Amino acid sequence: MKIDTTITPKSLKGQLDQFWELSGQKIDLIESEYDMSNGSPVFTVDGKYATRGWTEWTEGFVYGSSFLQFDATGDERFLELGKIRTVERMATHVSHVGVHDHGFNNLSCYGSWLRLLNEGKAKGPQAERDFCELALKVSGAVQASRWSTIHEGGGYIYSFNGPHSLFVDTIRSCRIVMVAHALGHVLMGENDSPISLLGRAIDHINATAMYSVYYGEGRDKYDEWGRTAHESIFNTNDGRYRCPNAQQGFSGFTTWTRGLSWAMVGFAEELEFIDTLPDEQFVAFGGKAVFKETCLKSAKATCDWFIENTPTDGIPYWDGGAPQLHRLGEWRDRVSDPYNEWEPIDSTAAAIGAQGLLRLGRYLGLDTKEGSKYWSAGLTSMRSLLAAPYLSEDSGHQGLLLHSIYHEPNGWDNVLEGQKIACGESSQWGDYHIRETALLLQREIRNDSYYTFFGCLNQ
C-alpha cells in the first residue's frame, strides 16, 4: 500500500460526519425491516440482510452497533435500542459452549453497555452494571473452558471445528477472557480447582503467535514475515502440531486477509491491555516482559505483511494467494478494484486491520518513525473505506460497508447481476468493525478518552 503521511484524524472529520449519519440510517433500516425470527443477520443479498446458518456469531454486532452509534452521536434512541435488544436476545450467547466467538459477540454489546455506564455517558442503576459484569464474567469463563492442551505445554481455545483446531481469529475472543479475569473471575474446574483466566488467555495468545503467524525464520525459514494461516491442526491424542489449514482462505499456505486482520488488531489491543496489569500477575506464566515481546513481534509482523501485500489505497483482496490474482497484473501498485473479473476484495479485512495499525502505531508512539508509519497506514485505509466505492450511500441498502466477503471457497457470497465475482454486499462484522475504528478516530478528534475493549473496566 502507499502510505499517506499527511492524513490526520481531523482531516477525516467531514467523512466521519457523513459516516455516522449513514450508520444511523442503516441501523434503523435493519430494525424496521429485518425479521430476527429468521436468525441473526449475517450478510446482505441484493442490499438486504440475510441469515446464513453456521453459527450465530454476528448477533452481538447488531446491538453493539447501536451502542457505538450512541457513543458517537449522543442519540439516546440508539442507547435504548441496544439495551433492549441485548436483554431480549443475547442470554443464550453468554452460556454458549459450542463456539469460539464470545469475545466478538458478547463484548460488543455487554462490554459496550458497561463502558458507557462507567464513562457516565449512559445513566442507569447499579443493577445494570451488575447485569453486564455477570454476563462478561460467565461468557469469559465459558469461552476459556473450550480448551485443548499442546504437547510442548500450554494450550488453546479450540474452534467450532473441534478440539484439533486452532483458528487465528480466536485471538480476538481473548479480550473477553481478559476482561472476566480483570473483573476478578476464575473458571472453576473439577474438584473445585480454580483455573486462571489470565493464564488461559496468555496460553492461547502464545499458541496463536507460535502456530498461526509465520516469521520467515527458524521453523518458518521457507515462509514470509507476517503471513498467517487461518487454521492450525493438532493431533488430539498427544497435542502435537501437525499442519496449517484454511476454512475461509484459499489454503493453509496462503494468507486469508480477514484472518490476518484479526491477528493485527488482536495482538495490538492485547499489548494495550497488558500494560494495565501489574507484573506480579504474569510471574506464573513466564513473565510480563516475555509475553509483551511475543505480542509485539506478532503485531509488527502481521501489520507489515498487510502493508506489503495490499493495493495502494489500503484495501486488500480476500486472500493474498488467491488463485486468479495473477490475472490482475501488478495489483499491489494500483488502487483496489472491487469490480474486477477475477478475485473479490474483502473490505472488512481493511476495517479490522486498520484498527490494528492505528493501535500498534499509537502503542509504539506517534513521535517515532515506526509508530507513525503504522498510524498513517491505518488512516490511509480508513480514508478509503469512508468514501465510495466502499461507503454504502444508497438509502435502500441495509449495509454500511460495501464489498465484504464471507466464505469465498464455499461460494456463499452474492454475485450481483452483471458482475463476475462477489461484490457490492455488506456483513455485520464489517459494519460493526468499521464503526469501532471510526469511533476510535471520533473520540480522538473530540479529545475524549482513548477507546479500548477494556474501557468497560474503568470507573
Secondary structure, DSSP 8 states (H G I E B T S, - for coil): ----TT--TGGGHHHHHHHHHHHHHHHHHHHHH--GGG----EEETTEEE--SS--TTHHHHHHHHHHHHHHH--HHHHHHHHHHHHHH-HHHHT--S-S-HHHHHIIIIIHHHHHHHTTSS---HHHHHHHHHHHHHHHHHHHTSEEE-TTS-EEE--TT-TTEEEGGGGGGHHHHHHHHHTT--EE-GGG-EE-HHHHHHHHHHHIIIIIB--SSGGGTTS-TT-B-SEEEE-TTT--EEEEE-SSSS-TTS-BHHHHHHHHHHHHHHHHHHTTS-GGGGGGGT-HHHHHHHHHHHHHHHHHHHHHTS-TTS--BSBTT-TTGGGG-SGGGS---TT-SS--B-HHHHHHHHHHHHHHHHHH-TTSHHHHHHHHHHHHHHHHHTSTTTB---TT---SB-S--S-TTTT-S---TT-SS--S--BHHHHHHHHHHHHHHHHHHTT-----GGGGG--
